[in-house]
Amino acid sequence: MSTGGRISTVRSSDGTVIAYRQLGAGPGVIVVGGALSSEHDYLPLASVLARSMTAYVIDRRGRGHSGPQGPNYSMAKEIEDLLTVQHATDATAVFGHSYGGLVALEAARQANAFAAVAAYEPGVSISGSIQTGWMPRYRQLLEAGDRRGAFAAMVQKGGFAPLGKLPLWYVRMILRVVVRRRRWETMEPLLEANLAEHEQVARLDDGTADRYRQIAARVLLLGGSKTPAFITTSLFAALQRVIPDCSAEVIDGLDHFAPDQKAPELIAERLRQFYGRGDPDGEAARPARSSTEPADNATSVARQRLGSP
């Protein structure tokens, strides 16, 4: 894939180098990716956004051209990184996918830096809705050097049936078929970062969505009909009750991987419409419900956990 754009770097509050890729011209939007992914995974989406905006795709700490997570990693570090890029670019819009959606919402809650915030299936856990019981076994297998086993343990116990009913050896075998070598080579170096990020998901779960009542920005929540309700409809309803200006849409036929793998063009067009509503010269249409051809069910189920949240 042709990367395009220009890579720039900034130093976050703790001195960590944070890299981001710039594409397009016009009003700025920062793209924040999920776990087990890097900025390269969001270039197709960013390329569509770049038709009418400047897209700044962050390589979050712990991946790509950016510095390491570091021993004191926390959500506060992610927020500092995002706000440092925002200060450098003057972008007033942000899009986050999965864990990146959690970062975007937390940043919007704590700082009034963005006028418009969009998130695709943000990794917000309420009363344990995002399961983290797999983490001890995952950590144990990582420490033992069984990286494939650690990944399989996460998928098996992540709450996406029917894989939870299968023995670990069988889940491991399925994933060797489903997750192609090139994809595994990009995810495997991020397994430790993935654990640290899920620890933050669990830490931020205080049983309610009330913390997001402080968000003043316009918010759009997007999800796919093939993703379980705990990360789409149930979560969206809880967030809409507390965020003053919040709309939500569940798109037929899509799953958790629409922004980075399955339908980046479709999601990018939804985002352009949303961000354009705040621009007198932008597109004013409200995102419409859409259908896509359903993906192979076995592959979709097996992949649901990749990069989530």
C-alpha positions as semicolon CSV with decimal commas, in nm:
position;residue;x (nm);y (nm);z (nm)
1;M;0,000;0,000;0,000
2;S;0,122;0,346;-0,085
3;T;0,154;0,541;0,237
4;G;0,156;0,897;0,110
5;G;0,139;1,202;0,327
6;R;0,407;1,344;0,551
7;I;0,524;1,211;0,887
8;S;0,583;1,465;1,163
9;T;0,673;1,420;1,529
10;V;0,607;1,603;1,852
11;R;0,721;1,542;2,209
12;S;0,453;1,468;2,464
13;S;0,457;1,600;2,818
14;D;0,689;1,323;2,941
15;G;0,927;1,366;2,647
16;T;0,802;1,066;2,448
17;V;0,815;1,114;2,070
18;I;0,470;1,087;1,911
19;A;0,453;1,051;1,533
20;Y;0,161;1,131;1,308
21;R;0,101;1,123;0,933
22;Q;-0,063;1,417;0,755
23;L;-0,279;1,380;0,444
24;G;-0,498;1,627;0,257
25;A;-0,586;1,990;0,317
26;G;-0,860;2,182;0,491
27;P;-1,008;2,159;0,843
28;G;-0,811;1,920;1,063
29;V;-0,922;1,584;1,206
30;I;-0,701;1,359;1,419
31;V;-0,742;0,982;1,375
32;V;-0,671;0,767;1,681
33;G;-0,649;0,391;1,621
34;G;-0,729;0,091;1,833
35;A;-0,522;-0,173;2,009
36;L;-0,322;-0,417;1,796
37;S;-0,314;-0,161;1,515
38;S;-0,097;0,126;1,396
39;E;-0,139;0,432;1,174
40;H;-0,087;0,227;0,857
41;D;-0,414;0,044;0,926
42;Y;-0,610;0,371;0,902
43;L;-0,457;0,513;0,584
44;P;-0,749;0,402;0,360
45;L;-0,992;0,583;0,591
46;A;-0,765;0,887;0,617
47;S;-0,728;0,903;0,240
48;V;-1,105;0,949;0,203
49;L;-1,117;1,206;0,484
50;A;-0,836;1,390;0,303
51;R;-1,068;1,467;0,012
52;S;-1,210;1,756;0,212
53;M;-1,003;1,773;0,534
54;T;-0,652;1,743;0,668
55;A;-0,623;1,404;0,835
56;Y;-0,358;1,356;1,103
57;V;-0,319;0,984;1,177
58;I;-0,144;0,921;1,508
59;D;0,095;0,635;1,571
60;R;0,006;0,593;1,936
61;R;0,292;0,537;2,180
62;G;0,427;0,184;2,171
63;R;0,407;0,146;1,794
64;G;0,555;0,260;1,463
65;H;0,757;0,580;1,461
66;S;0,646;0,679;1,813
67;G;0,828;0,611;2,139
68;P;0,752;0,328;2,385
69;Q;0,456;0,312;2,617
70;G;0,698;0,331;2,908
71;P;0,673;0,181;3,259
72;N;0,423;0,443;3,379
73;Y;0,179;0,403;3,094
74;S;-0,175;0,526;3,161
75;M;-0,475;0,679;2,991
76;A;-0,343;1,015;3,109
77;K;-0,037;0,961;2,886
78;E;-0,260;0,887;2,586
79;I;-0,459;1,203;2,648
80;E;-0,142;1,409;2,678
81;D;-0,020;1,263;2,348
82;L;-0,346;1,343;2,169
83;L;-0,363;1,697;2,305
84;T;0,002;1,756;2,210
85;V;-0,077;1,662;1,850
86;Q;-0,390;1,878;1,865
87;H;-0,185;2,175;1,983
88;A;0,065;2,121;1,702
89;T;-0,199;2,088;1,429
90;D;-0,489;2,307;1,553
91;A;-0,728;2,025;1,453
92;T;-1,075;2,077;1,600
93;A;-1,213;1,732;1,519
94;V;-1,110;1,383;1,630
95;F;-1,205;1,029;1,535
96;G;-1,123;0,728;1,749
97;H;-1,173;0,358;1,679
98;S;-1,215;0,107;1,962
99;Y;-0,949;0,187;2,225
100;G;-0,878;0,502;2,027
101;G;-1,244;0,593;2,073
102;L;-1,200;0,564;2,448
103;V;-0,895;0,792;2,425
104;A;-1,093;1,046;2,221
105;L;-1,387;1,051;2,464
106;E;-1,159;1,078;2,767
107;A;-0,969;1,367;2,605
108;A;-1,296;1,544;2,519
109;R;-1,414;1,493;2,877
110;Q;-1,103;1,646;3,028
111;A;-1,020;1,923;2,780
112;N;-1,231;2,147;2,557
113;A;-0,994;2,106;2,262
114;F;-1,236;1,955;2,006
115;A;-1,560;2,085;1,859
116;A;-1,655;1,747;1,710
117;V;-1,577;1,397;1,836
118;A;-1,663;1,075;1,653
119;A;-1,599;0,723;1,778
120;Y;-1,654;0,385;1,617
121;E;-1,738;0,131;1,888
122;P;-1,532;0,303;2,157
123;G;-1,372;0,077;2,419
124;V;-1,583;0,206;2,707
125;S;-1,659;-0,059;2,968
126;I;-1,957;-0,017;3,200
127;S;-1,996;-0,262;3,489
128;G;-1,758;-0,506;3,324
129;S;-1,925;-0,499;2,984
130;I;-1,583;-0,540;2,822
131;Q;-1,451;-0,862;2,967
132;T;-1,097;-0,858;3,104
133;G;-1,088;-1,194;3,282
134;W;-0,856;-1,324;3,011
135;M;-0,573;-1,091;3,115
136;P;-0,401;-1,306;3,384
137;R;-0,373;-1,606;3,150
138;Y;-0,271;-1,377;2,864
139;R;0,007;-1,226;3,075
140;Q;0,123;-1,568;3,188
141;L;0,146;-1,698;2,833
142;L;0,327;-1,384;2,715
143;E;0,585;-1,423;2,992
144;A;0,631;-1,787;2,890
145;G;0,698;-1,681;2,531
146;D;0,376;-1,833;2,395
147;R;0,257;-1,533;2,200
148;R;0,013;-1,723;1,978
149;G;-0,133;-1,882;2,289
150;A;-0,173;-1,544;2,459
151;F;-0,359;-1,407;2,161
152;A;-0,583;-1,715;2,148
153;A;-0,657;-1,681;2,521
154;M;-0,778;-1,325;2,467
155;V;-1,000;-1,420;2,175
156;Q;-1,137;-1,723;2,359
157;K;-1,245;-1,532;2,671
158;G;-1,319;-1,192;2,521
159;G;-1,697;-1,236;2,520
160;F;-1,749;-1,305;2,151
161;A;-1,937;-1,636;2,120
162;P;-1,903;-1,910;2,005
163;L;-1,525;-1,919;2,043
164;G;-1,555;-1,903;2,421
165;K;-1,696;-2,254;2,420
166;L;-1,399;-2,401;2,234
167;P;-1,078;-2,534;2,392
168;L;-0,774;-2,308;2,371
169;W;-0,581;-2,538;2,137
170;Y;-0,869;-2,531;1,890
171;V;-0,906;-2,151;1,908
172;R;-0,532;-2,125;1,844
173;M;-0,568;-2,346;1,536
174;I;-0,861;-2,142;1,400
175;L;-0,671;-1,819;1,446
176;R;-0,370;-1,951;1,255
177;V;-0,603;-1,990;0,958
178;V;-0,806;-1,672;1,003
179;V;-0,521;-1,435;1,088
180;R;-0,292;-1,428;0,786
181;R;0,082;-1,410;0,831
182;R;0,113;-1,046;0,724
183;R;-0,157;-0,941;0,970
184;W;0,002;-1,141;1,250
185;E;0,339;-0,981;1,182
186;T;0,187;-0,636;1,239
187;M;-0,007;-0,737;1,552
188;E;0,247;-0,958;1,728
189;P;0,482;-0,674;1,836
190;L;0,183;-0,498;1,998
191;L;0,072;-0,780;2,230
192;E;0,231;-0,624;2,540
193;A;0,087;-0,283;2,455
194;N;-0,253;-0,447;2,409
195;L;-0,242;-0,581;2,766
196;A;-0,147;-0,241;2,910
197;E;-0,430;-0,075;2,718
198;H;-0,691;-0,324;2,835
199;E;-0,572;-0,265;3,191
200;Q;-0,670;0,099;3,140
201;V;-1,012;-0,005;3,009
202;A;-1,070;-0,202;3,329
203;R;-0,937;0,079;3,550
204;L;-1,173;0,336;3,400
205;D;-1,481;0,117;3,451
206;D;-1,662;0,283;3,744
207;G;-1,998;0,120;3,670
208;T;-2,162;0,411;3,488
209;A;-2,121;0,642;3,190
210;D;-2,165;0,953;3,404
211;R;-1,804;1,065;3,358
212;Y;-1,886;1,162;3,000
213;R;-2,152;1,411;3,105
214;Q;-1,875;1,674;3,094
215;I;-1,825;1,649;2,718
216;A;-1,922;1,975;2,548
217;A;-1,836;1,875;2,190
218;R;-2,076;1,735;1,931
219;V;-2,042;1,357;1,945
220;L;-2,121;1,089;1,688
221;L;-2,114;0,721;1,786
222;L;-2,089;0,466;1,507
223;G;-2,109;0,088;1,520
224;G;-2,189;-0,220;1,318
225;S;-2,491;-0,449;1,341
226;K;-2,263;-0,755;1,354
227;T;-2,089;-0,639;1,673
228;P;-2,233;-0,749;2,011
229;A;-2,470;-0,506;2,181
230;F;-2,243;-0,442;2,479
231;I;-2,015;-0,234;2,256
232;T;-2,285;-0,084;2,032
233;T;-2,653;-0,035;2,118
234;S;-2,632;-0,083;2,495
235;L;-2,324;0,137;2,524
236;F;-2,460;0,398;2,284
237;A;-2,782;0,431;2,484
238;A;-2,585;0,484;2,806
239;L;-2,363;0,749;2,646
240;Q;-2,653;0,930;2,479
241;R;-2,823;0,966;2,816
242;V;-2,533;1,168;2,955
243;I;-2,358;1,345;2,664
244;P;-2,556;1,663;2,585
245;D;-2,508;1,661;2,205
246;C;-2,473;1,299;2,100
247;S;-2,610;1,103;1,805
248;A;-2,558;0,736;1,726
249;E;-2,588;0,504;1,429
250;V;-2,554;0,127;1,392
251;I;-2,476;0,038;1,031
252;D;-2,618;-0,281;0,884
253;G;-2,371;-0,553;0,793
254;L;-2,059;-0,406;0,954
255;D;-1,853;-0,538;1,244
256;H;-1,583;-0,402;1,473
257;F;-1,328;-0,378;1,194
258;A;-1,510;-0,149;0,954
259;P;-1,280;0,157;0,998
260;D;-0,949;-0,022;0,950
261;Q;-1,023;-0,339;0,750
262;K;-1,376;-0,397;0,623
263;A;-1,530;-0,064;0,516
264;P;-1,295;0,232;0,570
265;E;-1,440;0,427;0,276
266;L;-1,795;0,398;0,407
267;I;-1,697;0,505;0,758
268;A;-1,489;0,794;0,625
269;E;-1,785;0,926;0,425
270;R;-2,002;0,912;0,738
271;L;-1,736;1,109;0,921
272;R;-1,705;1,369;0,647
273;Q;-2,079;1,426;0,664
274;F;-2,070;1,461;1,042
275;Y;-1,775;1,698;1,052
276;G;-1,915;1,897;0,760
277;R;-2,230;1,985;0,955
278;G;-2,018;2,222;1,164
279;D;-1,876;2,392;0,854
280;P;-2,090;2,641;0,656
281;D;-1,920;2,516;0,339
282;G;-1,930;2,149;0,437
283;E;-2,174;1,870;0,368
284;A;-2,491;1,910;0,574
285;A;-2,646;1,570;0,521
286;R;-2,715;1,349;0,820
287;P;-2,553;1,004;0,797
288;A;-2,802;0,754;0,660
289;R;-2,844;0,392;0,754
290;S;-2,672;0,158;0,515
291;S;-2,638;-0,208;0,436
292;T;-2,339;-0,401;0,307
293;E;-2,287;-0,755;0,195
294;P;-2,241;-0,972;0,506
295;A;-1,890;-1,105;0,559
296;D;-1,818;-1,473;0,608
297;N;-1,960;-1,547;0,954
298;A;-1,684;-1,774;1,082
299;T;-1,414;-1,528;0,980
300;S;-1,607;-1,234;1,124
301;V;-1,660;-1,401;1,461
302;A;-1,298;-1,513;1,488
303;R;-1,171;-1,163;1,407
304;Q;-1,408;-0,970;1,633
305;R;-1,157;-0,944;1,913
306;L;-0,864;-0,815;1,709
307;G;-0,784;-0,460;1,807
308;S;-1,072;-0,434;2,056
309;P;-1,113;-0,215;2,230
